[in-house]
């Protein structure tokens, strides 16, 4: 029997490059929320992929950005942590992104003594000429990296990633129980499911001013009863979240409940409440309480 391999594979890149889409695709499970909006991912999420002789601990991180306030600084701390402890890096590059690359990441990945795979993503939205040009540019920026063109959303060329990672990982016993597929508790996925629906249903600053906390998660006779609080920064935002006669929050609740029923494979009873916590994104104590240490 072949030796067991295990290691940490950290997924990094700019906001909206497709990191969470790729994690979900490789895991075959929706662990990370995905929207078209930047900064959808706020935390570092582990997805634990298992085979008989393999365990890959994927780490999805927030997109690299220049922090403007407390919450974003904490998000960047998660990214910096992820640069300390990987066996392999998956650096996701969006081929349609015309903005300058992250010099911070390029510098870090050139210095780090572990393998780097650059995945040029969203090639379904590009052409061969552009692809060759982008791959050449990235070869010059990070010469040691292997570069693969993929489309995380369609699955194109993603089947080569897992065998490639298996060949690069060291021989190790598993780090986590083989039945475990994430490091996050159930309440985390409830919070994220609700936050995803807020990102999809509200405009402008509203989704970024929201934090969700599950205050009750109790299973009784095959039904999961959940009470969750949506925190906003101002009274006006509270009104927008609730909507006319409660229509907006009702829609969020219904969509989140359907997703959660699929995720937990159980009937869900979901109650949502909206509270104001003034300027929580800039308040260190609030950020700590919300899990941004």
Secondary structure, 3 states (H helix, E strand, C coil): CCCCEEEEEEEEEECCCCHHHHHHHHHCCCCCCCCCCCCCCCCCEEEEEEECCEEEEEEECCCECCCCCHHHHHHHHHHHHHCCCCCEEEEEEECCCCCCCCHHHHHHHHHCCCEEEEEEECHHHCCHHHHHHHHHHHHHHCCCCEEEECECCCCECCHHHHHHHHHHCCECCCCCCCCCCECCCHHHHHHHHHHHHHHHHCCCCHHHHCEEEEEEEEEECCEEEEEEEEEECCHHHHHHHHCHHHHHHHHHHHHHHHHHHHHHCCEEEEEEEEEECCCHHHCHHHHHHCCCC
